């Protein structure tokens, strides 16, 4: 995973990129036109649903994605419930990180692994603590976003060719629960970085622990290799630094409403095109997307202070995630 080279192509990415872009842009655009943009920003988080099982046939994704949506909604519900107490949020980050990692690794969910369950928990706690939206309304909006994204992901089934494929048994799609040696070590790494990330976050700012832990979990990914951890850590640090600069430029335009929907859709499309080929480049787009979406939901879009905080949090989290890779035996790194 070189900083100066793209990984080989694994097939066309534009169908998944289009689904992800629609999943994030359409709810914002629709709710803006209906006079409820804040609900659109919340529903846009449901677009994370379509990022899973991206290489599987649509007929198989139809069985897997509902479990992803349930996990995202459960993470959001826990985040909303804990939002009134920084201590509960910190404990919740650890619980959600470990639980989502155990389920993701135990049932072979595949990329992007437990990352978005942690982020949705943290984002929900952060937004719920600073937004006038009622908890049940918040969860209904996010669930609606998940349902919309699932519908978008199932659109290919309108084609006879997609419907003609044979669906694999759910037991084959999500085998488990079981953890092999590599999975157990990955789970241990997630547990360690979650606890350490929260402890560091309590020193820096309890409200930011989810971002530190999320950055560490993202670096861990689903690859049981020491070298991969170091490389992903470096990619995440550099990509976030450049992405924060891009956010600063985009924030100067003060995007809102339909323009913001279009911008976020374009960023999500770009992310899905490049994320499997160059992680650092994907982070250049991921960082402004998350900062713009969070800022829009909390009303502080354009905050350079937040961008600076995210850089610090990412460096700390990525360093934790990379350092945890040394728990893998050297032989694993050479495999």
N, C-alpha and C positions, 0 to 999 in steps of 0.2 A: 504494500500500500504506500507507494512513493508519493511525496509531495509534488513531484514534477512529472508524473505520468498517470494516465488513466488506466484503470483495470479493464480487462477485456469486456466487451459487450456481452450481456446475457440475454439478448433478445430485445424486441421493441418495448419501450417503457411508456410510450405516449398514451396507451389506453388507461393504464393505472394513473398516470399523471393527470389526465383529463378528468377522471373520476374524483381524484383528490382535490383538484382545483374547483370543480363544481360543488363538491361537498362543503368547501369552506366559503366560497364566494356567494353561492345562491342563497343560503339562509340570511346572510347579511344584507344582500340586495333586496330580498323579499320583505324582510322585517323593516328595513329602512323605508321602503315604499308604503308599508302599513303603519309607519309612525312609531315603531318600537325597535329602533336599532340596537339597543342594549341587549334585547333578547336574541337578536341575530348574532351578536358577537359570542354569546354563550353557546348558541346552537352550533356555531362554526367549529367548536371543539369536537363535535361529533364526527367531523371529517377524519379524525384519527382512525375511525373504524375501518376505512377502506385501505389503510396502509398495511394491513395484515394479509397473509396468504396471497400476496400479489401475483405470484407466479403460478398459482393453482388455477385449474379451469373454473369458470364461473359456477358450474353445477356443484363443485366442491366447496367453493367459497360461500355458497348459499347456506351450507351447514356449519361452517366455522365462524363466520363473522357475527352471528347472533351472540355467541359466547364472548367475543371481544366486546361487543356493545354492552352486554351485561356487566362485564368487568369494568368498563369505563364509567358506566352509570353508578355502579357500586363505589368506585373510587371517588367519584364526585360527591356522592351522598355522604361518605365518610369525611370528605373535606369540608363540606358545608356544616356538618354536625360539629366538627372540631374547630370551626373558624373563630369561635368566641374566645379561645384560649391558645396563646402561643405554645404552651406546654403540651396541650393536646395535639396541636398540629405537628409538633416535633415528634411526639410518640407515634402519631399516625403515619408520618413519613417513613419511619422505620418499619412499622407493621405492613404498610402497603407495599413497600419495596421488597420485603422478604416474602410476603404472601404471593405477590404477582410474579416474582422470580421463581418461586417454587412451582407455581402452576404453569408458567410459561415453559420452564425447562422440563418439568415433570411430564407435560403433555406434548412436548416437541412443537410448540406453537410456531417457532421460527422467528425471523426478524419482523419487526424491530424489538422483539422481546418485551421485558417489563417496563421499558422507558416511559411510554405514554400513560400507563396507569399511574406512575409516580407523578408525572407532570400534571395530569388531570386532577389528581388529589390536591396538589399544591396550588394550582391555578384556581380551583374551586374554593379552597380555603381563603386564598388571597382576595378573590373577587367578592366572595360572600361577606368578608369582613369589611369591605369598603364600598359595597353597592347596596342601594335601597331595594333591590329585587328580593322578593320573599323566597325563602328556601325551596318551597314546593314549586314555585314558578321557575326558579333556577333549574331544578332537576327536570321539570317538564320540558323546558327549552332544550337542555342538553340531550335528553332522551329523544326529543323530536329531531335534533340534528343527527343523532346516531341512526334513527329510522330513515331519514332522508338520504344519508350517505349509503346506507344499505340498499335502498331502492336504486340509487345511481349505480352501485356496484353490480346489481342484478340486471341492469338494462341489456347487456349482451344476450340474455336469455330470450329476448324478443326475436333473435335470429335462430332459424331452424338448426343451423350447424351447431350452435352452442347447446341447444336443448337435446341434440342427438347424442351427446357424449354420455357415457355411463358414469354415474356417481359412485364414488368409492364409499365404503362403510365409514361411519364416523369414527369407529374404533381404529381404523387405519389412518384417518386424517389426523386424529389427536390420540396417538397411542400413549398409554400410561394408565395411572400415574406410576412413574418409575424414574429414578435418577441414577445414571451411570456415574462412573468416577469423575468424568469431566464436568457433568452437570452438578454434581455435589460440590465440586471446587468452585464452579461459577456461583452457585448459591451462597457458599461461604464468603466469597469475595463481595457479593452484594450486601450480605449482612454486615460485614466489617465496614464497608464504605458508608453504609447507611448510618450506622452508629457513630462512626468518626465524623461523618459529614454533619450530622445533627449537633454533635458536641462543638464542632468548629462554628457552626451556624449560630449556636447560642451565644458564642463570644462575639461574633460579628453583628448578627441581626437575626433573631428567631424567625422573622417573617421570610427570610431568604433561604432557610435550610433546604426547602424542596428543590431549589435550583442547584445547590451544591451537590445534593444527593443525586438528582437527575443527571447532572453532568458526569458524575462518577459512574452511574449505571449505564449511561450511553457509551462510555469508553469500554466498559466491560463487554457490552454487547452479548453475543451468543457464541463467541469464538474462544475456545479454551487454549490460548496460546500467549506466552509471555511477550513475544515480539509484537503480536497484534495489539496488545494492550498499550505498549509504549507508542506505537505508531498512531493508534486512534487518539491517544492523549495529546500527542503533538498536533494532529489534524484538528482536534476540537479547540485547542488553545488558539492556534493561528486562524482557523476559520471563524471563530467567534470574534476575535479582534477585528478582522476585516469586516465581518458582518455588522459589528457595532458601528463602524464607520459608515457603512451603507445605510444603516438605520438613521444615523444623524443626518445624512443627506436627504433621505426620504421624509424624515420628520419636518424638515424645513418647508416641505410642500403642504403640511397640515392636512393630510388626506382624511376624508370623512365620507360617510354615506356610500353612494354607488362607486365613487372613485376608490375608496378604501377597499370595497369588495373586489373590484377589478384588480387592484394592486396585490391583495393577499392571494387571490386566485392565481395570478401570474407567478408570484413567489413560490406557491405550493407546486405549481406545474414544473417550475425549474428544479425544485428540490427533488422531485420524483424522477426527473430525467437523469440526474447526475449522482444521486446518493449511493448507488451501488458501484459506481465507477470512480468517484473521487469524493471522499468523506469531507475533506476540508472545504472543497468548493460548495458542497451541499450546505455546510454550516454557514457559509457566507449568506445564503438565502434563508436558512432556518432562523438565524438570530434576529434579523429584522422582522420576520413574520411573527415570531412569538412576542417580541417586544411591542409591535404594533397592535397585535390582537389583545394582549394583556392591557396595554395602555388605553385602548379604545373601551375595553370592558370596565376599567376602573376610572376612566376620565382623565388620566394623566398622560395621554399620548404626546410624544415629543419631548419627554423628560430625558435630558442628557445625564442627569444624576442616576436614573435607573439603568441607562446603558453602561455607565461606569461600574455600577454595582454588579451587573451581569457579567462583565469581563472578569472582575475579581472572583466572583462565585464560580465561574467556569474554570478559571485557572486552578483554583483550589480543588474543585471537584474532579477535573481531568487529571490532576496530579495524583489524587487519591486512587482513581480508577486505574491509572497506569502503574502506580506502585503496587497495587494489589495483584497485578499480573505476575509479580515475582514469586507468588505462592505456587505457581505452576512449576513443575520440574523442568530443568533445562532441556531434557529430552523432548518434552511436549513442544517447546518453542522451536525445536529443529524439525518437528514432524511436518 
